[in-house]
């Protein structure tokens, strides 16, 4: 009898175990909020929360695009997102990012606007924020893409960053990465003793719209050794998961037919297309894959 009870207990715990991988995303223009998908293997992703947003915009007109999700050292989940396409036209409006926290991905803090002031007061936008916790400094570095205001520079992006220890006070924005051309949608991962950045070459003339790599010895940079493009065109929103001995890189192919794709690599030099092996909820757009 006791052996049967133990087996039943083990079976029950296994059956109720939560999938180990999570993937945030948005739908449409980001007006409905942030969605969450789950996976047991990093290949087949199914909608969580009955395919409803886990968090919705709290202010009229706010968007929640490009949602980044990460866990802090105290177990708190942090969510960052693109607040809107461009800076508000209201007098004295500033660029800002969205931020909220949760312990269980169900109950969320009040939504916080993080102002990001670059040296260019006429900069148009702040897109696709992400963050990395730097344990040695006990602080976060938050980075995103912002345009120049030069009249001849239509959406000519560079990457900027701020740091914070408490998510209440932030350092002034400063340049984070400038490859010499328009770049957006950066994500950072530690591989051994080095850091790799995957980012989108955003140039339209000549047309690129592909992903590249840069390398650094610290998540704060400097970022060097920019690679040649290694994906097809019209992809963005890269995010990375380590699955076994492989690094999986997911991306949003955002032109018609819009779909999510994936590559995998062991050495970050040779990439295998795994798009046919992955399955995502319908409408999945630019988000972050993480281990729960």
Buried (B, 14 or more C-beta within 10 A) or exposed (E): EEEEEEEEEEEEEEEEEEBEBBBBBBBEEBBBBBBBBBBEEBBBBBBBBEBEBBBBBBEEEBBBBBBBBBEEEEEEBBBBBBBBEBBEEEEEEBBBBBBBBBEEBEEBBEBBEBEBBBEBEEBBBBBBBBBBBBEEEEBBBBBBBBBBEEEEEEBBBBBBBBBBEEBEEBEEBEEBBEBEBBBBBBBBBEEEEEBBBBBBBBBEEEEBBBBBBBBBEEBBBEBEEBBEBBBBEBBBBBBBBEBEEBBBBBBBBBEEEEBBBBBBBEEBEEBEEBBEBBEBBEBBBBBBBBEE
